[in-house]
Amino acid sequence: MRHNVGYRKLGRTAGHRRALLRNLATDLFRHERLKTTLPKARELRPFAERLITLARRDDLHARRQVLRQISDKTVVKKLFDTLGPRFASRPGGYTRALKLGPRLGDGADMAIVELVGSEPTFRKQKDEKKVRRDRKAKAEEKAQAEAAAAEEPAGDEDGEKQD
């Protein structure tokens, strides 16, 4: 039985597992969502949330602790400049894992890991159609006005027609 066993080995050595979690966390912070297998997603959540908690502190020691795990300085900058302040008032639970179902090739359970607050926003189709329709009507009115202006006979400055 697996009582009190705190983590999944994921079929890897300790160094390989650490590198995997670092790479997954880097991609998660860079893209704010990623698709992976469910066991990897479940292991990634506490790892990533610990890094976000450090980013909330926003001091030099915390930055150096994060840089030990994530080697990409642009991702660390994003973590401290945008993600840390975004989650400053949140007491925890910065990530979510959504189950997708089995992968076609090998049947592995898949999941999406995303940062809370980075969900895609979908516009309603009706609103989008209305905007397109209005844009099209304005373009037609403009074309008619230009055509009417081009058809008017050219007169002199006094407004009289010349014969």
N, C-alpha and C positions, 0 to 999 in steps of 0.2 A: 504494500500500500504506500501511497505517496503523501503521508501525513507530514505537514509542516515543511514541505519542499517548496521553496519560495519562487522559483523561476523555471522557465522551460529551457531546455538545452538546445532545442531546435536542430538537433543532429550536427552540431558544430563544436569545435574546440572553443575554449574560453576566449582566446584572442580573435578568432573568426566571428564569434557571437558579438563581441564588443564592437568590432569593425562594422558588422551588419547593422547594429542598433545606431551607431554613429551616422552611417550613411543614410539610413531611413529617416533619422531625425533631421539631418541636413536637408534632405529632399522635402520633408514635411514642412519645415520652416520656410524653405524657398518657395514652394508652390502652394502651401497651406492646405493641401489635400493630396493623398496618394492612395493607390490601390495595391494591396498586398494580401498575403494569406492571413487567415484569422489568427493563428498562433503568433505570427510575427507582429500583427497589429496589437494583440493583447500584451505582448512584451514591450512594445514600443511606447504604449501610453504612459506608464509610470516614469520611464526614462525621459521622455519629452516633457512631461509635466514638471519634473524636477528641474530641467533646464529653464523652463518658462518661469518657475518660481525664483530661480537665481536672477533671471533677467528683470524681474519686478524689483529686485533690490537695487539694481543700477549703481553699483560701486565697482571700484577697480578689482577687488578680490573676486567678486562674482563674475566679472567679465573674464578674468583669467581662468576661473574654474570652468566656465563655458568653453573657452578656447582650448582647454585640454580635451574636450569631447568633440567639438566641431572645429575643423581646421579652416573652413571657408570664412574669411573675415567679412565678406559682404553679407553672408547669412547671419553672422553674429551681430553685425551692425543693424540689420533689419530686426533681429530678435530684441535688441535692447532699445532701438529707437521707435519701433512701431508696435511690436507684439507685447512687449513688457508693459507699456502704458495702456494698451488696449485691455489687458487683463488685470490692471492695478487694483480695481475694486472687486474683482471676483476672487472668492476664497479658495478656489480649486476647480477641478473639472474643466480644464482648458481644451481637452481633446474629446472626440467621440469616435467610436468605431461602429460602422454600419455594416451588417452582414449582407453579402450579395448572393451567396449561393455557391454551388460547386463550379470549379473551373472545368471547361470542356475537355482539356487534354488529359488531366490526371485525376479529376474529381476533388481536388483540394478545395476546402472552404475558403472563399475569398471575402475580403472586407475592404471598405474604404475608411481610411483614417483621415479626419479633418479637424482643423482648429475650429472651435466654437466661434461663431460670428463670421465665418468666411463662406457661408452657404451661398450658392448661386441664387440670384434673384431672377425670377421669370416674369416677364411682362405678360399681361393678358392679351390674347390674340385680338380681341375686339378693339382694345385701345390702339394696338399697333396698326390695325386695318384703318381705323379712323385717322390716325396721323398720316398714313400713306395717302388716303383719299383726300384729305385737306391739302397735302403737299401737291398732289396731282391737279386739284382744282385751281390752286394758286398759279401753278405753271401754265395751265390753259388760259387763265385770265390774262396773264402777262403776255403770252403769245398773241392773243387777240388784240390787246392794246397796242403791241408793237406793229401788228399787221394793219390796224386802223391808222396808226400814225404814218406808216409808209404809204398808204393809199391816198392820203390827203394831198391835193394838188399844192405845189409849191407856189406861194405868192410872194410879192415884194414886202418890204417892211411895213407899208401902210395897210396891208391886209387887202389890197385890191388885186384882182386877177389881171394878168396881162393877156392880150389877144395876139 
